[in-house]
Amino acid sequence: MYHAVFELLARLELSPRSQSGAIALFGKHVIHEEELMDEEFYGKLSRYQAKRQEADYEVVFLDDQEDAERFLRDAEEFLKEAKKAAPELQ
């Protein structure tokens, strides 16, 4: 998902310095200003960023198989929507 976010931001000529900066710019520009993707994707991205940060300090990242499957579905849906948004930026 982060690669898609960085690609969308690059097409808007934005260069975040960190993943948290990318999420903030994604919310501001892709979600709110350009309205290229639904706000639910900002929420999902933020949630998975928090999980990723927890994984740096905790033993468990995904709680169980259902959690892992939900993550994969969310990531696939995110990428699908990002691909739809990308042509609008050209």
Backbone as CSV, one residue per row, in Angstrom:
resi,resn,N_x,N_y,N_z,CA_x,CA_y,CA_z,C_x,C_y,C_z
1,MET,0.824,-1.185,0.000,0.000,0.000,0.000,0.873,1.255,0.000
2,TYR,2.008,1.190,0.700,2.849,2.386,0.764,3.424,2.759,-0.593
3,HIS,3.777,1.772,-1.392,4.299,2.080,-2.721,3.241,2.790,-3.552
4,ALA,2.002,2.363,-3.435,0.909,3.019,-4.158,0.723,4.449,-3.668
5,VAL,0.805,4.652,-2.362,0.669,5.997,-1.795,1.789,6.896,-2.307
6,PHE,3.019,6.408,-2.260,4.145,7.216,-2.736,4.011,7.527,-4.230
7,GLU,3.505,6.580,-5.013,3.296,6.820,-6.440,2.239,7.898,-6.667
8,LEU,1.125,7.805,-5.967,0.079,8.829,-6.109,0.608,10.202,-5.711
9,LEU,1.355,10.260,-4.631,1.914,11.541,-4.186,2.934,12.085,-5.186
10,ALA,3.743,11.207,-5.765,4.720,11.644,-6.766,4.019,12.250,-7.979
11,ARG,2.901,11.663,-8.366,2.143,12.203,-9.492,1.541,13.568,-9.178
12,LEU,1.379,13.852,-7.906,0.914,15.175,-7.467,2.098,16.092,-7.153
13,GLU,3.302,15.607,-7.478,4.553,16.336,-7.254,4.784,16.636,-5.775
14,LEU,4.472,15.660,-4.941,4.685,15.752,-3.500,5.715,14.713,-3.096
15,SER,6.618,15.084,-2.202,7.701,14.192,-1.777,7.756,14.088,-0.262
16,PRO,7.038,13.144,0.309,7.097,12.976,1.766,8.462,12.447,2.196
17,ARG,8.854,12.773,3.413,10.142,12.333,3.938,10.029,11.075,4.781
18,SER,8.814,10.692,5.124,8.622,9.525,5.973,7.281,8.871,5.640
19,GLN,7.064,7.679,6.193,5.777,7.024,5.971,4.657,7.792,6.652
20,SER,4.908,8.319,7.830,3.857,9.093,8.494,3.569,10.378,7.725
21,GLY,4.598,10.978,7.134,4.391,12.146,6.282,3.608,11.792,5.035
22,ALA,3.876,10.613,4.491,3.145,10.153,3.306,1.666,9.962,3.628
23,ILE,1.380,9.407,4.795,-0.013,9.199,5.189,-0.720,10.537,5.347
24,ALA,-0.046,11.499,5.967,-0.644,12.824,6.147,-0.914,13.497,4.799
25,LEU,0.060,13.452,3.895,-0.126,14.049,2.568,-1.193,13.307,1.775
26,PHE,-1.230,12.005,1.906,-2.253,11.194,1.236,-3.643,11.647,1.688
27,GLY,-3.826,11.784,2.986,-5.114,12.223,3.509,-5.490,13.608,3.015
28,LYS,-4.540,14.514,3.069,-4.819,15.900,2.677,-5.078,16.038,1.186
29,HIS,-4.188,15.483,0.374,-4.249,15.735,-1.066,-5.079,14.713,-1.842
30,VAL,-4.813,13.433,-1.642,-5.499,12.393,-2.426,-6.946,12.227,-1.969
31,ILE,-7.164,12.252,-0.657,-8.504,12.019,-0.121,-9.341,13.298,-0.121
32,HIS,-8.829,14.364,0.489,-9.658,15.548,0.713,-9.633,16.560,-0.427
33,GLU,-8.459,16.932,-0.922,-8.401,17.965,-1.951,-8.790,17.437,-3.336
34,GLU,-8.166,16.355,-3.756,-8.418,15.809,-5.093,-9.615,14.857,-5.121
35,GLU,-9.981,14.310,-3.971,-11.079,13.347,-3.841,-10.946,12.183,-4.814
36,LEU,-9.740,11.620,-4.863,-9.447,10.516,-5.774,-9.779,9.153,-5.186
37,MET,-9.806,9.073,-3.867,-10.125,7.821,-3.193,-11.022,8.130,-2.013
38,ASP,-11.791,7.134,-1.600,-12.712,7.289,-0.481,-11.940,7.385,0.837
39,GLU,-12.491,8.096,1.787,-11.841,8.312,3.077,-11.593,7.014,3.846
40,GLU,-12.354,5.972,3.562,-12.140,4.693,4.258,-10.725,4.178,4.038
41,PHE,-10.125,4.494,2.889,-8.781,4.014,2.606,-7.736,4.743,3.449
42,TYR,-7.998,5.981,3.794,-7.114,6.708,4.706,-7.147,6.031,6.077
43,GLY,-8.335,5.650,6.526,-8.473,4.968,7.812,-7.750,3.636,7.826
44,LYS,-7.910,2.871,6.753,-7.235,1.566,6.677,-5.727,1.741,6.659
45,LEU,-5.252,2.688,5.880,-3.820,2.934,5.804,-3.272,3.334,7.173
46,SER,-3.972,4.192,7.864,-3.547,4.630,9.196,-3.523,3.468,10.186
47,ARG,-4.559,2.615,10.132,-4.608,1.461,11.027,-3.441,0.515,10.793
48,TYR,-3.145,0.238,9.513,-2.059,-0.695,9.222,-0.693,-0.078,9.506
49,GLN,-0.590,1.235,9.413,0.654,1.899,9.820,0.879,1.690,11.317
50,ALA,-0.183,1.842,12.100,-0.078,1.630,13.546,0.306,0.183,13.851
51,LYS,-0.290,-0.769,13.125,0.052,-2.192,13.320,1.511,-2.445,12.949
52,ARG,1.963,-1.816,11.867,3.350,-1.995,11.437,4.308,-1.462,12.496
53,GLN,3.974,-0.317,13.082,4.821,0.236,14.136,4.820,-0.659,15.371
54,GLU,3.665,-1.232,15.710,3.601,-2.176,16.827,4.505,-3.371,16.567
55,ALA,4.542,-3.814,15.321,5.345,-4.988,14.965,6.826,-4.747,15.202
56,ASP,7.246,-3.481,15.156,8.645,-3.175,15.431,9.009,-3.474,16.879
57,TYR,8.008,-3.437,17.774,8.280,-3.590,19.203,7.595,-4.789,19.840
58,GLU,6.641,-5.378,19.146,5.889,-6.516,19.683,6.248,-7.775,18.903
59,VAL,5.933,-8.912,19.471,6.206,-10.192,18.821,5.169,-10.483,17.743
60,VAL,3.912,-10.118,17.971,2.817,-10.467,17.060,2.379,-9.246,16.277
61,PHE,2.285,-9.391,14.960,1.768,-8.325,14.098,0.312,-8.587,13.762
62,LEU,0.035,-9.745,13.244,-1.332,-10.124,12.909,-1.821,-11.122,13.954
63,ASP,-3.001,-10.878,14.475,-3.504,-11.672,15.590,-3.781,-13.125,15.222
64,ASP,-4.345,-13.339,14.035,-4.695,-14.690,13.637,-4.870,-14.736,12.125
65,GLN,-5.269,-15.884,11.630,-5.411,-16.046,10.182,-6.488,-15.118,9.626
66,GLU,-7.567,-14.941,10.367,-8.639,-14.049,9.914,-8.124,-12.616,9.775
67,ASP,-7.304,-12.183,10.712,-6.710,-10.851,10.664,-5.801,-10.722,9.439
68,ALA,-5.019,-11.752,9.177,-4.131,-11.746,8.018,-4.925,-11.697,6.715
69,GLU,-5.998,-12.463,6.643,-6.836,-12.470,5.442,-7.513,-11.118,5.231
70,ARG,-7.938,-10.487,6.325,-8.555,-9.158,6.232,-7.533,-8.144,5.716
71,PHE,-6.303,-8.241,6.214,-5.246,-7.351,5.740,-5.035,-7.520,4.239
72,LEU,-4.969,-8.752,3.770,-4.770,-8.995,2.333,-5.927,-8.446,1.498
73,ARG,-7.149,-8.638,1.968,-8.310,-8.089,1.245,-8.249,-6.569,1.205
74,ASP,-7.927,-5.964,2.329,-7.829,-4.506,2.390,-6.731,-3.983,1.470
75,ALA,-5.597,-4.654,1.469,-4.487,-4.230,0.615,-4.846,-4.361,-0.860
76,GLU,-5.500,-5.461,-1.238,-5.913,-5.640,-2.633,-6.915,-4.576,-3.044
77,GLU,-7.869,-4.289,-2.173,-8.865,-3.260,-2.463,-8.206,-1.878,-2.565
78,PHE,-7.261,-1.609,-1.692,-6.541,-0.343,-1.711,-5.809,-0.172,-3.041
79,LEU,-5.087,-1.204,-3.455,-4.333,-1.128,-4.708,-5.249,-0.962,-5.910
80,LYS,-6.375,-1.638,-5.897,-7.349,-1.509,-6.980,-7.825,-0.060,-7.106
81,GLU,-8.151,0.555,-5.976,-8.624,1.936,-5.987,-7.501,2.909,-6.346
82,ALA,-6.293,2.636,-5.893,-5.156,3.502,-6.243,-4.899,3.471,-7.735
83,LYS,-5.023,2.292,-8.363,-4.846,2.193,-9.820,-5.915,2.982,-10.559
84,LYS,-7.136,2.992,-10.037,-8.203,3.784,-10.655,-7.898,5.275,-10.542
85,ALA,-7.331,5.678,-9.408,-7.040,7.083,-9.169,-5.851,7.583,-9.985
86,ALA,-4.888,6.727,-10.244,-3.660,7.144,-10.907,-3.875,7.773,-12.291
87,PRO,-4.704,7.207,-13.169,-4.871,7.828,-14.486,-5.444,9.252,-14.408
88,GLU,-6.215,9.536,-13.370,-6.793,10.866,-13.225,-5.740,11.914,-12.934
89,LEU,-4.564,11.497,-12.540,-3.509,12.436,-12.183,-2.606,12.778,-13.358
90,GLN,-2.761,12.097,-14.466,-1.861,12.326,-15.603,-2.303,13.507,-16.423
